[in-house]
Amino acid sequence: MITLAREIWIVFTRSLRLSLREPLMVLVALAPPVYFVVLFGPLWERSLGMSRDESYSVFLPGLLVEIAVFGTIFAGVGLVSEIHAGLLERMRVTPVSRTALLLGRCARDIFMLLVQASVLVALAVPFGFPLRAGPLLLTFVLMAFVALAATSLSYALATVVRSEMSLAALANIINLPLMLTSGILIPVAYAPDWLRLVSEFNPVQHAVVASRAVFAGTYSDPSVIRALVIVVVVGSLSAAWAVRRFTRSIH
């Protein structure tokens, strides 16, 4: 276990250094959520009849959970490029475990996501977002497991779909219904019955509801525990499947 943790750390730091060599890509990934905070967030105050603090307490937690998907579901595109460059051939002779090679990448993706989320939170504070450590920490935990599920799924698909364009299109097909049924743009409570039923099968929706609940001060809400269980299970299963697919691809 100690050896695996050390190998994951090595892969994580190497992958992080490679990502930081392209800061423009980090800024590009951050741009859409920033637009939502600055241009869409203020619409909530009037359209839903909320105060500024209330509107951002509802809107931003949902946005943070959503970018956990949007910011990681395309991660596999980079792996496809590396596969075409012969990376898998070189991986066959590396002493690092196959599990560490994948989980180190996932850890890098989650870390970059949380950095971006911190920037969004700092940006939203002047708009009236209440900065509270407890709800924010729990939201980051939810984000981490949602991101683990999304990035693992993307890497697993990268071992099957060996085309960058095809994988990006597939990731977008997955991301859009997750976003539209998560309640990020409009709370699911305003949706028709059939759409609320569909949203119950969306793990992202449960994470959004839980994040909003803790920012509303209702830590004891059943949705919080339910969401934690769901995202941990889904994230763990996705990671296990991705490791299996990745290991088979290398062998």
N, C-alpha and C positions, 0 to 999 in steps of 0.2 A: 504493500500500500504506500509506504514512504517512497519507494522507487518510482511508482506510478505518479505520485504527486509531484515529485521532482521533475520527471519527464514532461508532465503537463506544463509545469512552470517554464521549462526551457522552451517548449514549443510556443507557449503564450508570449514570452518576452521576444522571441525571434519574430513571430507574426506581428506583434505590436510595433516593433521597429520598422518592419516593412510597410505597415500601414501609415506610420507617421512620415514616411518618405514622400507620401502623396497627400499633403494636407488639403489640397483642393477637393479631393474626393470626400473628405470629412465634411468640408463646408457645403458641398453639394447635397450630401445626405441630410444635413441639418436644415437646409433652406425650406423644404416644404412644411415641417412643423413650425418653423418660425413664422411663416406666412399665416398659418392657422392661428397662432397666438396673437399676432398683431392685427390681422385683417378679419378673421372670422370670429375670434373670441368676443370682441365688443358687440357683435350682433346678438349674442345671447341675452345681454342685459335688457334689451328692449323687446326682443321677440318672445322671450319667456317671462317677461315681467319680473326679473330678478334685480337685486342690487348688484353693484360691481363685484363685491366680495363673493356673493352667492353664485354669480354666474361663472366666475373663474374657479370656484371651489367645485363646481360640477363639471365644467368644460375641461380644465387642464388635467385632472386625474385621468379622464377618459383618453385625452390626447397622448398622455405619457404611456399608457398601456398600449395604445394603437401603434405608436412608433416602435414599440418592442417587437411588433410583427413587421411593420414596414421597413424598419432599419436592419432586419436580419434575414428576411425571407429571400433576399436576392444574394445572400452570401455564397451560395453554391456556384454562382456564375464565375467567380474568381477561381474556384477549384477546377471548373471545366477548362478554363484557360491554362491552368497549370498542368492538367492532365494532357492537354494537347502539346504542351512544351516538354513532355517526357518526365514529369515529376513522379508519377507512379513508378516508373522504371527505377528511378533513383531511390525511392522509398523502400523498395524491396531489399536493399542492402543496408539500410540504416539500423543501428542497434536500438533505436527508440521504439517503444511498443506502438502498435497500430492504434490502440485506444487513446494513448497520449497524443498522437498526431492529430486525431480528430477533436478530442476534448480541449486540447490547447487552443485550437482555432476557435472553438465555441466560446471559450473563456475570453479570448481576445475580442470577439464580436460583442459579447455581453458587456465587457468593460468599456468599449467604445460607445456603446449605447447609453450606459449610465452617465458617462461624461457628457454626451449630448443632452441627456435629460436634465442634468444639473444646469447646463447653459439655458435651457428652456425655462426652468423654474426661476432662475435669476432674472430672466427677461420678463417673466410674467408678474413678478412682485410689484413693479411700478404700476401695473394695470389693476392692482387690487387683490392679487392672489395671496392668501394668508399662508405665510411660511411657518409650518409647524413640523417639528422633527419627527414625532411619532408617526403620523399619517404618511409623511414623505418616505420614511424608512420602510414602512410596510408596503407602500406602493412600489418602491424600488425592488423589494423582494418579489412581489408579483410580476413585475416587469422582467426580472432576471429569469424566472422560470418560463414565462411566455416566450421570451427570446430564445431560451434553450430549446424549446419545442420548435420554434420557427427556423432557427439556424440549423438544427439537426435535420429537420425535414428537408431543407434546402440542400445540405451536403449529401444526404441520402439520394435525393433525386439527381444530383450531379453525377453520381456513379451510374445512373441509368440513362439520363438524357444527356448525351455527349455533345450538345450544341448550346452555345451561349445564348443565342436568340431564342431557341425553343425553351430553354430553362427559364429565361426572363419572362417569356410570355406565360408559361405555366405558373410561375410564382405570382404574376399579376392576377391570373385567374383565381388563384387561391386567396390572395390578399383582399381583393375587392369584396367578395361576400362576407369575409370575416369582419371587414371594416363596417360594411353597411348594416350588418346585423348585430354589431357590438354596442350600439347606442352612443357612439362617440359624438356624432353630429347632432342627433336628437335623442333624448332618453327613450329607452324602449317602452317606458310606461305610456308614451304617446302613440305607440304603434298599434295597428289592428291586432286582433286576437291571433290570427294565423302567423303573423310575423313575430309576435312575442313567443309563440310556441317554437318556431324555427330557431330563434335566438337562444333558447334554452340549451341547444346542442352546440353552442359556440363557446368554447372555453374563454375566449377573449371577452365576451360579454359578461361572464361571471367575474372576471378580474376587474373590469370597468366598474361594475356595480359595487364590488367590495371596496375598491379604491375611493369611490365617491362616498361610501358609507363611513369610512374612517375619517375622511376630511369633514364629514358632517358631525363627527364626534360619537358615532354609534359603533364603538368597537365590538359590542356584544351582539351585533346584528348577525344572524345565522349566515348571511351571504358571505361574511368575511372568512369564516372557517371553511365553508363550502368551496369558495374560490381557491383558498390555499391548497386544499386537498386536490382539487381538480387540476390546477396548474402544475403542482408537484408530480402528480401521476402522469399527466400528459407529457410534461417535459422529460421525465425519466424514461418513459416508454419510447419517446421520439429519439432520445439520445442513444438508448440501447439499440434501436433499429438502425440508426445511422452508423454506429460503430460496427455493427454486423455487416452492413452493406459495404462500408469502407474497407474493412478487413478482407472481405471476399474479393473486392476489386484489386487490392494490392497483391493478394496471393494468386 
